[in-house]
Amino acid sequence: MFPPNNFAFHHVGVACESIDGELSVWETLGYRPEGKTFIDDAQGIRGQFMTGGGPRIELLEATGGSQTLAPWIKRRVKFYHMGYLVEAFEASVDALVAEGATITRQPMMSVYFGTRIAFLMMPNMALIEIIEARQHSNASAGDRG
């Protein structure tokens, strides 16, 4: 039976050229920073989670020389991925692949969550981030949103 475990929505990834340039716009809509800005060199991104009147968002900008966000920024796509916390990480990735998803970023440790993450492109071209759920301060924050 799919899904093999409970997928819990965590956030919508928002590509931006500059987090600092975006903050005031989201604050106007009632969002406030959640935690500190973080840098993940392995992914080539700098990020800031925000919470407000809608779903949690993750503002992301590329670090120097990184092309991670270039395809979305070039096409002016702001909302580009949805993140889900999962209990059974490998089973979730395997189940999504069995349903036609393609792994676009192999599982790796997340600087922010301190657990594994993987990115998969669904058959409908939706990009999904799978986040291994553990009793971790940042991962458990996702249970609120």
N, C-alpha and C positions, 0 to 999 in steps of 0.2 A: 504494500500500500504506500502511495506517495502522498505527502512527504513522509520520510521515515522517522521524523521527529518533529518537534515543535519549532517552526520558523517564527521568530519574534522580530517584527520590524524594529529597526534601530534608527536609521537616518536616510536622508536624501543627500547625495553628493552634489555639490555645486561648484563648477569650474569657474575660476575667476583669474583675471590677470594680477590682481592685487587684493589680498585680504583686507588690508588697511583701507583701501578704496571702497570696499563693499560694506564694511561694518556699519557705517551710519545709515545706509539704505535699509539694512535689515533691522537695525535698532528702531527706525521709524515705524516698522511694522510690528514692533513689540518684542523683537528677539534680543536676547542678551547672551554674551559669551558664557559657555559652559566649560569650566576648566581653563587651562592655559593653552596657548598656541604651541604646536608641536612640529617637529621636523622629522621626516622619515627619509633618510638619505637613500635607502634601498629602493624606495618607490619614486624618489625625486620630487617629493611634495612637502609643502608646509601646510598645516591644517589648523582650523579652529572650529570646534563644535559650537552651535548656538541653539538655544531653546526659546520658545515663545508661544504664540497663540496657535501655531500649526505644528506640523511634524518637525522633529529635530533635524537640523541641517548641518552639513559639514562643508564649510568653505575651504576650498583647496586652491593653492597656487603652486606653480612649478618652482623648484629651486634652481639656482644658476645652472644653465646648460641642459636641464631636463626637458624632454619632449613628451613627458607623460600626459599632459593635458592639452598639448598643441592641437590634436585633431578636433577636439570639442571647441576650444576657443576659436580656432580658425573658422569653424562652421557656426559660431555664435550660439552654441548649445550650452545653457547654464546648468540645467538639471540633467546629470548624465549617468548616475548610478543610484541604486537603492541597496542599503546594507541591512543584512539580517543576522541576528544572533542565532546560533544553532548549538544544540547539545552534542550531537554526534557528527563531528566535523567531516570525517572521511565518508561516512554513509551519506551525508547530505550532498557532498561534491559528487560522489558516484551516482546518486539518484538523479541529480540534475543532468549529468552527462548522459545517463541512460534515457533521459527524456529529450535529448537532442541539444543540450547546452555544450558549448565549447569553452575549455579553460583558456582564458586570455592572460592570466597571470598566475603562475604556479603557486601553490601554498607557500607562505613565508610568514615569519614572525612580524607582528605589528608592533611598532614602537609605542603607539598609543594604547592599544588594548593589552599588550603583553601576552597575546595568544596568537594562534595562526589565523590568517586571512587568505582568501583566494578570490579571484575575480572570474566570473563566467559570463559569456554572452549567450543569452537565451535564444531559442529559435526565432522569436519575434524581434530580435536585435536589442532587447533590453539588457543592459549591463547590470549584473548582480554581484554584490560583495557578500561573501559568506564569512562570518566572524565566529570563531570558536568561543562559545560561552563558558566562562569559568567564574568562580567567585573572585572577581578582580574589581577594583574600585571603578575603573572606566567602563568595563564590560557590563557590570551590574547597573550602571547608570542607564543603560539601554532599556532596562525593565520598566523605567518610568515613562518612556515615550513610545 
